[in-house]
Amino acid sequence: MSSALDELVRHQKGGDARGITSVCSAHPLVIEAAVLQALESGGTVLVEATSNQVDQYGGYTGMRPDDFRSLVRGIAGRLGLPADRVVLGGDHLGPNRWRALPPEEAMREAERLVAAYVRAGFTKIHLDCSFSCAGDPAPLSDEVVADRAARLVAVAEETAREISEDGGAALRYVIGTEVPVPGGAHETLDGVRPTTADGARLTLKRHHEAFAEHGVSEVWPRVMALVVQPGVEFDHLKVVDYDRERTGELRTVLDTEPGMVFEAHSTDYQTPEALSALVEDHWAVLKVGPGLTFALREALYALAGIEEELLAPERRSRLPEVVERRMRAEPSWWEGYYEGEEQERRLARRYSYSDRVRYYWPDPEIEAAVTALFENLSATGIPLPLLSARLPEQYRRVRAGRLEPSPRALAVDRVRDVLRDYDRACRTTARRTTARRTTARHDKEYA
């Protein structure tokens, strides 16, 4: 399963700027879009779960690692993507979920978390122990962060030896962090500074030392990526774009690490040109999450706008109204993030780049409204002029005969608009002539 990651590193180290998109979402329609994009491009789908979304107790999605694995592999299998082109990753695995506990208790939970991911078949493991627990200083020192990460590597390796014949050879690790707490920044941004080259070198040095102290130095060649901040981020209204002139020295840090590339978090909403520059500058893993569910929300609300034109009020799904009502009734996922007057908070709940709506899609009332929306528009059909007004890119594909105008296919294709930009930046090239036929067949299933 890790061959695609190894090939990625080999290309980058050989001067061939290739990348891979890391899809950080648990939404089935987003995962479906990612699988379809991989089918068309001929590439590999990398889907990652964060320690907030999925843990040994269910996380906020209600899924444990084996549940998430079944979800992703089930979608891939249904759509015809071979298992060897699916890679599962765990993001920010560490004590984040248990920061209210004393360090030793939190780390024991983190050990159980990592073991659960490895047992479930996740092979790309990002270890993030930068979170201060009860009684810890803030921020933690590089030594403490590295020591805790190495401790989790030892657990991952021991777990892999227990369950697999290869003894953990398939595992690939990612270290370092230069990102907000998983879930997004709480405040507006005044600017983002790239990691300093000296800071990145210190992270490597401390992890080298900690691996040796924990007896896992032999694992170092399987540490495939270092997370550093290239100077990209977004808040509710603003995007900080990549500026390669600010990362000149940082880009040289991994010249002495033959098996490592950079991993970039929070690349959502970057321009296609910025994404390409990141890949060219050795940020070979590009993580995107809220940007995908943001596009999905755009599509679903656009379809709700079409439904409003076609159906009497009592027959409509009223999806945007249902979402707003449920978000106000259960404010815990957005209340600490959106500030200002009520009008500002209302607009943020619906339109913010941070896309706190993504936490509410599993809500039963909202799921029922989405189902009603799809059923209503499947029954009425979608007039082309209305599709042009609400989803112009999808309209063009429908007119060209490349996309069926079913509500589900249209929503999935809107998410793929984002993924197409990532594919172009990562230079993922089509290798299979059957890919377009496979995608078209999927669209017709929902026509």
N, C-alpha and C positions, 0 to 999 in steps of 0.2 A: 504493500500500500504506500510505502514511502518513496517508491521509485520516482514519482513525479516531483517530490521535493528535492531528492538528490539530483535529478536532472536539472531542476531550476538552479540550484547552487552551481552545478558544473557549468551551465551556460553563462551565468553571471561572472564566475571566476575566469572563464575563457574569453571574456570581452564581448559576449553576446547578450545584450540587455533584454532579458526575458523576465516576466513576473507572473504572479498568480493572485487571483482575487480570493480573499478570505471572506466568505459570506457569514456574517455574524447575526443570524436571525433564526428564531424557532417557528416562524409563521409558515404553515404549509404552502401557501401560494408563493411566498418568496423562495422557498426551497425548490418548488416546482419550476419557477422561472430560472433558477440557477442550473438545475439539471437540464432543462431545455437548451439553455445557452451553451452548456458543455457539449451537448449532443450536436449542436450546430457548428461549434468551433472545432470540435475534435479534441478538446482539452479535458482536463480533470476538474471535477467540482470539489472544492475545499469548503466544508461547512463547519463552523465552530460554535460551540455553546460556551457562554460565560458562566462563571461561578455563581452569578446571580440567577441566571435563567434555570440552570440544571445543577442539582447537587444530589447527595445521597439521600436527602429527605424530600426532594421534589422541586426545590427552588420556586421561583414565582410562576413558572409555567406548569408546575405540578408534575414535571418529568424528571425521572432519574436518568443517569447516563445511558442505561440500556434502553429506556423508552425513547430517548432522543435518537439513538442509533437506529432503532426500529423505524422511527418516523422517516429519517433521511434515506435509509436503504430501501424502505418500502416504496417511497416516491421514485427513487432511482430505478428500482426494479420494474415498477409499473410502466415507466416511460421508456425502458429499454437501455438505460445506461449501465454498462458492465460494472461489476463490483470493484474491479481493479482501477476504475476511474473515479472512485469516491474516496476521499480522505476526510476523516473526522478529527477535529481539533478541540482542545479544551483551552479556554482563554482566561487569564487572570486566576489560575488555580493557586490557591493559598488561603490565608486566614480571613479574607475580606468579610465573609458572611458572619464571622464570629468575633469581630473586633471588640465587642462588649465583654468578652471573656478575658481572663488572664492569659498571657502568651502561651503557656504550656498547654492549657486546655484548648485554646484556639488552634494551636498547631496539631494537636491530636485530631481535631475535626478536619483540618486541612489534609492530614495524612489519609484519613478515611475517604475524603473527597478524591484525591489523586488516585488512590487504589481503585475506587469505583469507576473512574474514567478509563483507567488502563484495562480493567477487567471487561469493560464494555466494548473494547476494540478501538478506542481513540488512540491515534498514533502520533499526533502532533500536540505536544504538551507545553503550554506557556506557563511558566512558574513565576508568580508575582507575590512576593512576601514583603512588599514595601509598606503594608498597612500597619499602623501602630495599634496594638491591642491594649486592653485595660492595664494601666500601670507602665506602659512603654513610654519612652520619650518620643517626641514628635518634632522633626521627622526621625526615622530610624537611621542608624549609621549604615554605610555600605557593607561593613563587616557583618552586621546582624542580618541584613537582607540576604546577603549571599549565603550565610550559614544556614538560614532557614530554607532557602531554595535548594541547597545541596542535600539537606535532610529529606526533602520531598523527592529529589531525584533517587535517593537510596530506596525510598518506599516504592516508587514507580518501577525501579529495576527489580526489586524483590518480588513485587506482584507479577511482573511480566515473566519472571522465571518460573513462578508457580503455575501459570496458566498457558504458557506457550512453549513450543519446541525450540523456537529461535532464541529464547532467553532474553527477550527485550531488544533484539537487533532491529526491529521495525520502528522502535520509538525514536522520535526526533524531538529535541527540546528547543525551547525559546526562552531566553532569559532577559532581564532588564525591564524597566518600565519608565516611561516619560509621558504618562497620559493621566487624565482625570480618573477619579474613582469610577469603576465600571457603572455605566448608566448615563454618564455625561457630566459635563461641567455644571455646577450649581449657579455660577455667576456669569455676568457678561464679560466679554474678553476685551482687554485693552491692547493685547498683542501677545504673541507667543514666541519665546526665544528657543531656537534650536539647542539641543544638547551640545555642550562644549566637547571638543575632542578629548581634553584631559578628563572630563567626567566620564566619557564612554570608556576610555582606557582604564580608569580606576574600577569601573564596573567589571570589566573583563578580568582585571588582576585579582580583585577580591573573590570573584567566582572561581577562578583557577585555584586559588588558595583554599577555598572552602570545599571544593570538590576533592582536593587532596586530603584534607582533614577528615572528610567523611568516607574516604576510601572508594570514591567513584571517579577517579581521574580517567580511567579507561573509557568513560562515557563521553568525555569532552569532544571527540570527533563527531558525535551525534548531536551536539548543540549546533543547530543549523542557522539560528538567527538571533540577533540582538535587537531588542526594542529600544530605539532612541527617538527623540523628538526632532523631526525635520523642520518644525516650525509651521505645522498645519493644525487647524482646530476650527470648531464652529460653536456658536452659541445660539440663542433663540432667533436672532435676526441677522447675524453676520457670519461670514466665512473668512478665515485667515488662509490665504493661498500660499502655496509653496513658492519660495524664492531661493533658487539654487545658489545665488551669490552669497547667501548666508551660511552655506554648509560646506564650503570648499575643504577646510581642514578635517571636518567631521567625516567626510566621505572616504578619507584615507585610513581610518582607524582599523578597518578590517583587512587591510592589505597583508597583514601578517597572520591572519586566521584563514587558512585555505578552505575550511568547510563552512564558513559563515557568511550570511548576507544580513542586511538590515530588514526589520519589519516595521511598517508604519501603521499606527493606529489613527482613528478619527480622520480618515481620508474622505469621508462623506462630503459631497458637494464640491469637491475640487474640480476645476475645469479639466477637460480632456488633455489640454496641453500640460497642465500641472501634473496630472497622473503620469503622463509619458515621461516627463522630466524626472519624477521620483524613481521610476523603474530604471531609467538611464543612469541615475546616480546611486544605484545599488539598493534602493528600497524595493526589494523583489517581492515582498509579501505586502499586499495592500488590503487592509481591513476596512470593511464597509458594513454598516448595520442600519442605523436610523435612516440613512439616505434611501435604502430600499423600501422600508416600511412607509417612509414619507411619500415615495412614488406610488405605493399601493394605496395609501389613503387618498392621494390625488385622483387615482383612477376610480376608486369606489365612490367618492363624492361626485365625480363627474358623471358616473352612471346614475347616481341618485338624482342629479340634476336632469338627466334625460327622462328618468322615471317620472319626475314631477311634471314634465311637459306632457306625458302620455296618459297618466292615470289620475282618476279622481282621488281626492285627499284620503278618503277612507280605505283605499286599496293600496296606498303607497307603503313602502318599507319604513320611510322616515329615518333612514340610517343616520344622517348627521345629527338629527335631534336625539335619537336614542343614545348615540355616543356621548353627546354633551351631557345628557341627563345622568348617565352612568358615571362619567368622570366627576361630576359635581357630587354625586352620592357617595363615591369612594375616592376621595381626593388624595390619598396617601402617595400615589405615584407621580403627582405633578405639583402638589401644593408647596413643597419646599424648593421648587425649581423656578416657578413663575412668580414674579413680583410685580408691583405696580397697582394701578387702579383696576377695577373690575373689567372695564373694557379691554385693557391691555392683557389681562389674564385670560379673558374669553378668546381673544385673537390668538394668544399663545397656545391655549389648549388645542386649537384647531389647526394652526398653521406653523407653529414653531419648528425650526430646523431640528431642535432636539427631539421632537416627535415623541412626546410622552404618550400619545395615543397608542403606541405600539404595545404598551402594557395591558391594554383593555380589550384587544381583539378576542382573547379567549372567553370573555364574559358571556354567559349564556344568552342574555338579551341581545347583545350586539351580534353574536353569531347567528341568532335567529333572524335579525334584521338583514344581515348579509345574504343569508339563504333566501329570504323573501325577495330581496332586490334581484338576485340572479333569476329566481323563478318568474318574477313579474316580467322582466325584460326578455327572458327566453320565450315567454308566451306572447308578448306583444311584437317582438322583433324590434330592432333599433334602426330607425330611418337614417339613411346616410347623411342628410343635411344636419341632423342633430349630432351624429357622431363627429362630423367635421367641426362643429362648434365646440364640442366638449373635449374630444381627444383627437386632435388633428393628425398626429403622427400615426396613430392606429388607423385613422380614416384612410390615410394614403396607402397603408399596407393592405387594407381591405379592398380598396379600389384596384390595387395592382394584383389582387388575387393571392396574396401571400399570407393572409390572415382571415379567419372566419369571424364574423361580427357577433359572436356569442359573448355575453357579459363576462364570463370567467376567462375566456381566452384574451379578451381585451385587457382585463385587469392584469393578468400575468404578463402580457406583452409590454405594458407600461413599465413594470418592474425591469423587464429585460432592456428597456431603453438605457437604464443606468448601467446594467451589466455589459452592454455593448461598448460603452465608453471604456470600461475597465479592460475588456478583452482587447480592444485596440491598443491601449496603453501597454498591456502585458505582452503584446505581440503573439497572442494566441491565434494560431492559423488553422483554418479548416483543413482536415485531413480525410474526411469521409464524405463521399458523394451521396451517401444515404441520409445525411444529417437533415437536409431540408425536407426530405420526404417524411422523416420521423416527426419533425416539428409540425408539419402540415397535418399529419394524421392525428396528432394530439389535439390540434385546434378543432378539427372536425368532430372529435368526440364530444365537445361541449357546444357544438353549433345548435 
